Amino acid sequence: MKRFLLIGLCLFFASTLFIMLRNERQSIEALKISKKNSSVEGLKIIHGNNGNTLWTLTARKADFTNDDNMAELSDINVVIQKNGMILSADKGIYDLSTRNFVINSDITAETKDYRIITSLIDYEASSGDVKTNEKIKVEGKSKKFTVEGKGMTLDSKQKVKVWKDVKATFYR
C-alpha cells in the first residue's frame, strides 16, 4: 500500500512539475515583444568617448516608433558636461543608431553665462554641434545683453552663431 502511495505521489509531483515548466516556457515566449509597441519609463542615456562622459540625456518616458531606431521622448533634460549646458524641453526624438537627437518643443538651454531659448534644436553627436532654423533668443545671465535672430549654430567649442535677422541689445 505504501508503495502505491509513494508511486502516486511521485507521478503527481512529476506531472505538476511538467505543467509548471510548460506554462513558464509559454510565459517567456509571450514576454518577447518588439520595440514597436514598447516604451521605457525613466530613460537615461550617457554618451561618452574614451571613458569621458560627453552628455547625459534623461527622459521621463521613451516610446519606440515603427522605425526601430527612433524613440519619442517626453520631459527631456540633457546635460552637456564639457560646457555645463543643461537643455530642458517637453518632447523630442532620439535616433538610437546615430545617437543624434532633435528636441522639437519649447527649449531652454542654460550655462553659467547665458540662456538660449528656442523651439527646435538638432544635436549631432559626431561633431557635438547644435543647430536650429527657428527663432532664437540668447540672454546673458548677468542681464548685460540679449541677442535675437533666426537660426543658430552652437559648436563644440561653445561658439554661438546666429544666422539672420540678428538684433543685439547690450545693457550697462
SULMOJO-V330128 format. One record per residue. N is the residue number from 1. RES is the residue in one letter. PSI is psi in whole degrees, -180 to 180 (999 if undefined). Layout:
<<N RES PSI> <N RES PSI>>
This chain:
<<1 M -44> <2 K -35> <3 R -44> <4 F -38> <5 L -42> <6 L -44> <7 I -40> <8 G -44> <9 L -41> <10 C -44> <11 L -39> <12 F -48> <13 F -39> <14 A -44> <15 S -37> <16 T -44> <17 L -43> <18 F -45> <19 I -42> <20 M -44> <21 L -39> <22 R -43> <23 N -37> <24 E -40> <25 R -41> <26 Q -36> <27 S -41> <28 I -42> <29 E -34> <30 A -25> <31 L -18> <32 K 108> <33 I 155> <34 S 158> <35 K -20> <36 K -30> <37 N 22> <38 S 159> <39 S 161> <40 V 132> <41 E 135> <42 G 57> <43 L 140> <44 K 121> <45 I 126> <46 I 119> <47 H 123> <48 G 172> <49 N 124> <50 N 41> <51 G -2> <52 N 134> <53 T 123> <54 L -46> <55 W 157> <56 T 125> <57 L 128> <58 T 145> <59 A 144> <60 R -38> <61 K 145> <62 A 121> <63 D 125> <64 F 137> <65 T -179> <66 N -30> <67 D 115> <68 D -13> <69 N -4> <70 M 143> <71 A 131> <72 E 124> <73 L 149> <74 S 145> <75 D 76> <76 I 141> <77 N 132> <78 V 127> <79 V 119> <80 I 109> <81 Q -37> <82 K -44> <83 N 4> <84 G 17> <85 M 138> <86 I 117> <87 L 135> <88 S 136> <89 A 167> <90 D -39> <91 K 161> <92 G -177> <93 I 134> <94 Y 130> <95 D 113> <96 L -28> <97 S -41> <98 T -15> <99 R 14> <100 N 154> <101 F 153> <102 V 125> <103 I 118> <104 N 51> <105 S 179> <106 D 128> <107 I 138> <108 T 124> <109 A 125> <110 E 140> <111 T -175> <112 K -23> <113 D -28> <114 Y 169> <115 R 137> <116 I 133> <117 I 127> <118 T -178> <119 S -4> <120 L 133> <121 I 135> <122 D 117> <123 Y 127> <124 E 113> <125 A -36> <126 S -37> <127 S -21> <128 G 10> <129 D 144> <130 V 134> <131 K 160> <132 T 153> <133 N -2> <134 E 174> <135 K 146> <136 I 146> <137 K 127> <138 V 123> <139 E 133> <140 G 138> <141 K -27> <142 S 8> <143 K 29> <144 K -15> <145 F 158> <146 T 143> <147 V 128> <148 E 154> <149 G -167> <150 K 125> <151 G 144> <152 M 150> <153 T 134> <154 L 113> <155 D 177> <156 S -15> <157 K 10> <158 Q 29> <159 K 121> <160 V 131> <161 K 123> <162 V 130> <163 W -50> <164 K 171> <165 D 46> <166 V 132> <167 K 118> <168 A 135> <169 T 127> <170 F 135> <171 Y 152> <172 R 999>>
